[in-house]
Amino acid sequence: MSWLRAVRDAARSGMAVERARLEPLVALRAAVGLAVVIAAGLALLGPGAAASSAFGAFMAAIATFQQSWRPRPVLALASGLTLAVSTFVGYLVGASHTGLFLVLLAVWTFAAGMLWAAGPTAGIIASGNVAIMLVTVTLPTSVAQAAGHAAMIAAGGVVQALLIALFPVRRWGAQRDALADALAAEADYARRLRQDPVAPFDPQPLMKARDAATVTVRQARRRPAELHGARGLAERIRPVLASLADPAVGAPAEGPGRDRVRDLLSAAGAVLDAAARAIRHGGAVRLPGPSLAVLKSPDTADLLTGAPLRAARRLAALLDDVLETAEPGSGRTADPAESMLRPTLARLVPAALRAVRAELRPGSPVLRHALRVTAVTCAGLLIGLALPLGHAYWAPMASVMIMRPDFTQTYSRAVARFAGTLVGVGVATAVVQVAQPGMYLSGLLAVVSAGLMYVLMRTGYAVAQAFVSAYVVFLLGMGGVRWDQTVPDRVALTLVGGLLAMIGYALYPAWETPRLRTRLADWIAADGRYAAAVLGQYADPGGARRADVREALLAARDARVAWQEAVDRAAGEPVRHRGLSRAAADHAGEALAALGRSAMLLEAHLPDRGHAPVPGAADLASALRSDTEEGARAVRERRVPRWDGVRAVLADSVWAVWTERVDRTGGAAGAGAAGGGGPAPEVLRGAAEQLLASLDEVSDALRP
């Protein structure tokens, strides 16, 4: 992709306005918190101090809108307190000497950039700390006044946290939505399987639901019963749906049996949708009667046998559990010891430091971002001071709020920030000229602008920035600064900051395109470990740890998401593919998704603990693990991977056993799957064929 096209696409992305779910009550609560702080500042410190102190409540409210599963009051407190520290330290160091402040700014900005290693929420809050340091360091005239500013900023975070605790809006709403989305995604998957028995499934909703289910100890004690247990059931339903639909593992391809499979999948979709609606809204489950009748139909055993019959029975049992769990108050609140617990903020600090330390290495995109944003911010401050304009901090503040670790976000935010600033200051200037607002009316207009920004924040960065710009004009007007003293400076310095951010990324980039092979190799290795862990259960049903399969599955999902995000970022970069074209990447990704699906089919029919070891499973697991590790190494070294070990094991020791039509226990093929808890030969054979075919497709995709 050329630079011109990449910049054009990024600009369009930045200016896009998306349809998003609005939360007006949450925005109103945040605006009330901001109004309380501004009113207190006006009463206690005067208009100038009130304007600067309002940043604490303003930024703390923004922190609560981030995509984080931590309790919202905790996010508000963390933002407000860290902003207060940044304000006070900035004044102590930088009030008397610009050179010392520049050194402090460099250290603070580098630390903020590195905190992106701990996640986007930490990175956004840290970036806000740099911005507040740039703004407030110029305002106090004494240490006591600086301490007062810091206290008011901290109070802004406390006020927002108290309002969230005292006036909760849709308590547990985010967690309900995440779990409902996961169930709805599986309902859609079940319906798609009716037409396409090997339809793909994006595990992202299940991963999001898992993140939402990780709670603090206090949350675990108060979590509604319907939010505990349904996610685990959803995880178990997905492989059952796939194994029921896939003809390769025993389901009939045509005829009455296939018609019954389609009916079961349709009924499963209806049940999952009903459960999703109940969980999302906290109401009773309303299920059409025909769906339950299909799932419990006694003639299913006449139409299905073997593995499909076993899958149908398991599906009916799991859906019964889902319906029972989804009813409000039907289950029990889990003991904290039974829940996935999220570490407290105090325990999170060592983990964040470990994540930061892991990125302190050559080639790390986070390290490059930290160095880049540090250089650009310091340069922006020097340029702002050199220009014959006031408010020199606006240029570096624009840069630090624009810059992100990837190309598309940085460039799209730069364009959106400048465009939003033009619109926002234009509208605010018109209002000021017409209304000539005084101090209190300016404060009210600032609160209204902030409230509208909170409401529309998720519709697009340009929209949010327009209201932020209007908020700043009204807020500074409240402090006695005329619009003609702020608007030209803000527009010019925002343009400077945006250009610096774009130039900085162009000069010191962190392209994702050259790392695509590494991401693909990581996914190959992770999928191989997952498939090997599943086969290990067949090799030693009584001794293998079931937790190993779960851990390997989660690692494979993480690798898949990392690959997908890398491909999306690389698609917008002005960089040549260097040997891995977009078509090859898409083909390889589809093949690896099929590989994971084949392993999932095997997982759906794991043998019982008392079942005898399956001949050849241990050899196949070992060969698969070895070949995928070597294949990952070949991909990193730009070679085409080979799967000779897997092919040899299937040909020599496993294939003959797994293609027998009689179960090793002496029953008919599939008898164990139907009722005895043992794997059916057709399941093993079909999944093994798909495993090898998927690996070969990966090689085909990477072949020049």
N, C-alpha and C positions, 0 to 999 in steps of 0.2 A: 504494500500500500504506500502511495506517495505521501509526502508530508502535507501537501495541500489537501488531499482527500482526508487524511487522518485528522487534521485540525478542523476541517469542515464538519466531519462526523461528530467530533467531540463538541463543537459549538452547538450543533443541533441537539445533542444529548443534554447539554447544559440548559438549553432554552426550553426543553420539553416540559409540558405540564401534564402530570399524571393524575388519573382518577384514583384517589386513595380514600380509605375510610377516615372520616373526620371524627374528632373527639372534642366537641365544643365544651362539654362540662369540664373536662380536664384542662382545656385551655383557659376557661374562665377561672378555675381555681388558681392556675399559675399567674394569671393577670391580677387577681386579687392579692396574691402574695407580693407581687411587684408593687402594687398600689400601697400596701401597708408599709413597705420599706421606704418608698418615696415620701409618703406622708410623715413618717417618723424622721426621715432625714431633713425634711423641710422644717419640722418643728424643733429639732435638736441641733442641727449643724448648719442650716442655711441652704439656699438653693444650689450653690456650687458643689458642696459636699454631698447633698442629696443626689445630684446627678451622677457623681462617681460611685456612690455607695449602692445605687440601684443596680450596678453591674453584677453584684453578688446574687441578688434575687433573680435577675434576668438570666444569667448563665446557669445558675442552679436549676432553674426550671427547664432550660434546654437540655441539661444532663438527664432529666427524668424522662425525656422523650426518646432517648437513645435505645437501640435494640439490645437491651441487656435484661437478663432474668433476675438481677439482684433487686431487692426491695427498693421501690422508688424513694422512700425517705433516706435510705443509705446513700443513694446516688446524689441526692440534693445536699446532704451533709458533706459528703466527700468533696463535691464541687465547691461549696461555699467555704469550707475550711481551708482547702488548698489555695483558693483564690485569695483568701485573707493572708495566708503566709507569703504568697508571691507578692502581694501589695506591700507588705511591711518590709520584707527583705529587699525588694527593689528600691524602696525609699532609703533604707539604711545604707545601701551600697552606692546607689546612683545619684542621690540628691546633690552631692557636692562635687562629683567628678564624672564627666561624660565617659572618659576612658574606662574607669572602673565599671560603670554601668554597662558598657559595651561588652566587657569580659563576662560580667554576670549574665547578660542577655544571651551570649553565646553558650554558656554552660547550661542555662535554663532551657534554651531552645533545643540543644542537643539531647538533653535528658527527655524533653517532651517528644522529640522525634523517635527516640529509642523505645519509648513506652508504647508505640504501636505494636511492638512485639507481644505485649500483654493483651492486645485486642483493640478493636476500633473504639470502644467506649473509653478505655483508658487514654488512647491517643487523642480523642476529641476533647476530653476534659483537660488533658495536659496542654493542648494547643490553646485552649481558652485561658489557661494560666499565663502563658506567654503574652497573649493579647492584653490581659488585664494589667500585667506588669508594665507594658508599654504605655497604657493609658494613665494609670493612677500615679505613677512615679512622678509625674509633673505637677501634681495638684497640692500635696501637703507642703507646709512651710516649716514644720517642726516634727520631732519624733513623737510628741504627744498627739499631734494632729494625725500623723501617719497611723498611730495605734488606733485612734478613733475611726479612721477610714477602714482599717482592717477589721475592727470590731463590727462596724456596720455591714461590711461585705459578708462576714461570717454570719451575722444575724440574718442576712437575706437567705442564706442556705438553710438556717434553722427555721425560719418562718415557712419556707416552702415545704420543708420536711414535716413540720407540725400540721400544716394544712392538709397534706396528703394523708397523715395519720388520723386527723380528726374528721375529714370529709372524704372518705374513700369513694371513688367512682368506679363502679363495676368491679368490685373486689374479685380477684383471681381471673379477671377477664382475659388477660394475655395468655395465661395457662389454659383456660378453657378453649380459646381460639386455636392454640397450637395443637391440642389434643383433638379437637373437632376437625381441624384441617387434615390431620393424619388419617383419621377414620374416613373422612370424605375422599381423600386421595385413594384409599384402598377400595372404597365403593366404586369410584371411577375406574380403577384398575380391574375390578371384577367385571364390570360391564364391557370394558374393552377386550377382556379375555374371551368373551362370547364370540366375537368376530375374529380375533387374532389370538390363537392359543399361546403364542410366544411374544405377546406384547411387552414392551419395556416398562419399567417402573422406576421412577425417580425417588430415591430414598430420602431426599431432602426433608419432606414433611415429617418422616419418622425421626430423623436426626434432630429437627427443631423441637419435636414433642419430647424427645429425651432430654434436651437441654432445659426445656421448661419444667420437666419433672424433677430436676436437681434443685433442691430447696435447702434453706437453712433449717437448723433444728427448731427454731420457733415456728417457721412456716410449716414444717412437717406435723407439728402438733395441731395446727389449725386448718390444714388443707381439707377441703370438702371430700367426702368419701368417694364421690364419683370421679375424682381426678386421680385416684390411686388405684392402679391395677389395669385400667383400660389400655394404657399404652403398651404394657407387656403383652396383653392379648392381641393387640394390633400387630405387634412384631411376630407373633406366632401364626397369625392368620395369613400373612402375605405368602410364605412358602407353601402353605396348604392350598391357597387359591391357584398358585402357579402349577403345582403338581397335579391338581384336579383337572386343569385345562389342557395340559401338554400331552399330545398323543405319544410323544417319545418315551414317556414313562408309564404307559399302560392304558391311558384313557382312550376310548374308542374314537377313531377319526370321523366316522360317519355312523348314521343309524340311530335307533332309539336311545342307545347309551349316550351318544353325543348330544342329542336333544335334552336328555335329562341333565347333563352337565351344564348346558346353557341355562336351563331353568334354575339350577342350583346357584349358578353365578349371578343371575339376575336377582334371585331372592337374597343372596348375600349382599349385593349392592344396596337393596332396599333396606335391609336390617342395619347396615353400617351407616347409611345416610340418616336413618331415624335416630340411631345412637348419637351421631354427630350433632344433629339438631338439638337433642335433649341436653347434651353436655355443654354446647355453646350457650344455650339460653337458661340452663339450670332448671328445665321443666321435665315433665314426665315423657316417657318414650311413647310415641304414637306410631304404631307399626301396622301396615296393611295385613289383614288376616291371611291372604293367599301366600304371602312370603313364608310365614311360619309353616303353613300346610305343605309347601314344597319341600322345605328342609326336613320335615318330619314324616314325609310320605313313606309308608311301609313298603312300597313296591320298588324303592331304589335298589334294594338288594337283588331284585330280579333283572335289573337293567345294567348294573355295574358289578364287577367282581375285582378281587385283588386290590392293587394299590389305589385305583380310583374309588372303590367302595370305602376303603379305609380313610382316604382323604375326605370323602363326603361326610362320613360319620364324625371325623375330627372337626370339620368345618361347622357342622350343626352344633356340636358341643361348645366350641369356642364362641360361636355367635350367641348361644344361650348365656354364656358367661358375660359377654359384652352387654347384652340387654340388662342383665341383673346389675352389673356394675354401673351402668349409665343412669339408672333410676336414682334421683336425689335421695340421699339418706339410706340407700339400700345396703351399702357396704359399711366398712368401719374405717376410721381414721388410722393410718398406719403409725406404728411406733417409730420414732426417729431412727432407731437402729435398723429398721427395715427399709428405710428410704435412701435414695441417692442424695447425699448431703453436700452442700456447697460450702467451701471454707469461708470463715469469717474474713473481714477485711484485714485483720491483723495477721491471720495465717495466709492470706493471699499475697502479702508483701514478699515473702521469700520466693513464692512461685513466680511472681512478676520479675523479681530480680534474676531468677534462673533463666527465664525466657529472654530477658534483655542480654544477659551474659552469653547466651547461646547465639545471639545475633551479632556479637562483636567479633566478626570474622570477615576476611576479604570476600567480596562478592555478595554479601548479604544485602538484599533489597532494603531491609529496615535500616541498616547502617548507612547505606547510601542516601536514603531519605533523610536521616538525621543530619548527616553532613551537608546535604543539599539545602535543607530548610534553615540550618544554622547560618550558612554563608549568605543565603538570600535575605534572611531577616536582618542580619547585621549590615549588609550592603544597603538594604532598604532604609534603615534608620539613618545611615550616613548620608544617603541621597536626600532623604526628607529634611535633614538638618541643613543641607547645603542649598536647597531650593528656597526661594524667597516666599515661602508659604507658611502659614501657621499649622499647628497640629501635625508635626512631622511624623508622629507615631502611626498615622493612618496608612502609610505605605508599607512598613513592615507588618502591621497588624493584618492588612489585607493579604499579604503573602503567606503568613503563618496559618491563616484560616482557610486559604485556598489550597495549599499544598497537601498532597496525599502521596502515598508510596507508589502509585501507578500513574501512567501517562494519561489515560482517558479522564480519570477523575480530576486530575490537576488542571488540564486544559479546559474541560467542560465547566469546572467551577470558576476558573478565571473569567471566561466569557460571561457566565451567568451572574457573577458578582458585579461586574462592570455594568451589564445591562440592567440588573435589578437596582443598582445604585442610581443610575440615571433616572429610572422611573420613580423610585422612591423619593429621592430628593426633589425631583420635579413636582410631584404631587404635594409633598410637604411644604415646599416653597410657595406654591399657589395657595394652600390653606393659610399659611402664615400671613401672606400679603392681603388676603381677603378678610380674615378674621381678626388679625392683630392680637393674638391671644396673650394674656398675661401669664404670670408665673403658674397659677393653679390650673388654668385651662391648658397650658402647655404640658403640665404634668399629666393631666387627664388624657390629652391626645397621645402622649407617649405611651401610656398604659393601654389605650385602645389599639395603637399600632402594634405593640408587643402581643396583645391578645390575639389579634388577627394573624400575626406571624405564627403563634403557637397552633392556631387552628389549621392553617394552611401549610405548615412546615413540610409535611410529607408529600405535598403535591409537586414540589420541585424547588431546587436551590434558588433559581432566579426569583420566584414568587416570594420565598422567605426573605431573600435579601432586599427586595423592594420595601417590605415592611420594616426590616431592621434599619434601613437607611432613613425612613421616615421617623422611626423611633429615635434615632440619634439626633436628627434635626430638632424634634420637639423637646428632647431631653436637654440638649444644650441651650435651646431657647429658654427653657425653664430656669437655667442657671444664668441667664442674662446675656448670652452670646447671640448676636444678630445672625439671621440666616445668611446674609451676604458675607459674613465672616467665616462661615463653615461650608456652605454648599460648593463654591468653586474649589476650595481646598480638598474637600472629600472626593469630588469627582476626579480631580487631577491625580491625587495621591493613590486613589483606588486603581486607576489606570496604571500608574507606575508599579504598584505592588503586584498587579496581575501580570504585567509584562515581565517583571523580574521572576515571578514564579515560573512562567513558561520558558523563559530563557534559561533559568537554572536547571530545569528538567532536561532541556535540549542539550546543555553542555555536560551534564553529569547524570545520565539516565540510569534507570534500572529496568532494562527491557525484559519482558517475560518470554518473548519468542525464543531466545537462545536456551532457555531453561525448560522448554516443553519436553524435550527428550528425557530429562531428569524426572520430571513429574510423571511422564508415562512409565518410566522404569519403576518408579516407586509404586505405581498402581499395579503393574505386573507382579512385582514381588509380593505386595499385600494380598492380591487375589490368589496368588499361589499358596501363600500361607493359610488363607482361609479355606481353600479347597483341601489342602493337606490336613488341616485340623479336622475337617468333617470326615475325611477318609480315615483318620486316626480313630474316630469313634467306631467305624466298622471293623477296624483291625483289632481293637481291644474294647469291646462294649462295656466290660465290667470295670476296667481300670482307667480309661481315658477320662480326663476332666471335661465335663460339659462346658465349664466356664472358658476353656481354651477356644472353643468354637465362637462363643459370644465375643470374646476379646479380639479374635482375628476378624470377625465380621465388622466390628466397629472400626478397626484399623483400615480395613478395605474400603469402608464407606468414606472415611476421612481422606484416604488417598484419591478416591473417585471425585470427591467434591473439590479437592485441591487441583486436580487435573482440569475439571470443568471450569473452575474459576480462572485458571491459567490460560486456557484456550480462549475464554471470553475476553480477557485482558489483552492477549496477544492479537486478537482479531482487529483491535483498534490501533495497533502500533504501526508507525511508519518504518518497519524493519522487514527485511526479507526473511523467508522461512528457514533458510540455511539447511535444507535437506529434509525437513518435515513439513510438507505442504498442508494446507487446511483440509484438503480431501483425504490425505493420508491420516491426519490426526483424527478426523471424524470416523474413518473406517476402523482405525485401531481402537478408538473409544467404544464403538459399537461392539467390536469383537470382545473386548475386555468386559463390557457389561454382560454379554452373553456368557462369558466364562463364569462370572459371579453368579449368574442365574442358574447355571448348571450345578454349581456347588450348592446353591440354595435348594434345588430339587433333591439332592442327596440328603441335605439337612432335614428336609421335611419327612424323611422316612428313616430316621436314625433307628438302629436296632435297640431293643430293650437291654437292660443291664445283664440279664441272664442269657442272652443269645450268644451262640458260639461265634468266635472270630470269623470274619468273612475271608476266605482264601484270596490272597493277592492284594488285599486292601493296603496292608502295610508297605508292600513293595511299591505300589502305585503312589501312595502318599509320599514316600521318600523320593521317588523319581520326580514327582510333581514339584516338590519343594526345591529340589536341586536344580531342575531345569528352569524353573521360573527365576530363581536367584541368578543363574548364569544368563538367562535371557535378559533380565534387567541390566546386567553388566554389559551385555552385547548392545542393547539399545543406547546406553550411555556412551558407548564407544563407536556409535554409528555403524554397527553391524546388524545383519538380519539374524534374529534369534532362531535357534533350532530346538526341537523338542524330541531328540532322539531317545532320551531315557524313558519318557512317558510312552512313546510309541513302542519301544522294545518290551517294556513291562506288559503292556496290553497284549502284544502279540505272543509273548512267551508264556506268561503264567496266569494272567487274569482273564483274558478274553474267552478261553475255552470254558472256564468255570462259569463266567457270568452270562454266557449265551445259552446255557442249559435251560430247558423249559421246565425242569422239575426242581423244586426247592431242595436244598441240602437236608432239610428236616424230613423229607420224604413225602411232603404234600405236593399238590399241584402248584404250578407257577402262580405266585402272588398269594398263596394261602397265608403265608406268614404275615404279609402286609395287611391282609383282611382281618385277621383276628389274632394271630400269634405273636405279633410284635417284632417279626423278623423282616429283613429287607427282601423285597421281591426281585427276582433276577431281571425282569424287564426294566425295573427302575434303575438298577445298577448299570445295565447294559446301555440304556438310553442316555443316562447322564454321562457315562464314560465316553460315548460317541460325541456328545456335545462338547465335553471338555477338550477333547483332542481337536475337534473341528474349530473351536474358538481359538485355540492356540495357533493353529495353522492360519487362520484368518488374520491374526495379529502379524504373523510373519509376512503374509501376502501384502498387508497394508504398508509395511515398512520396506518392502523390496523395491529397489530403484526401477 
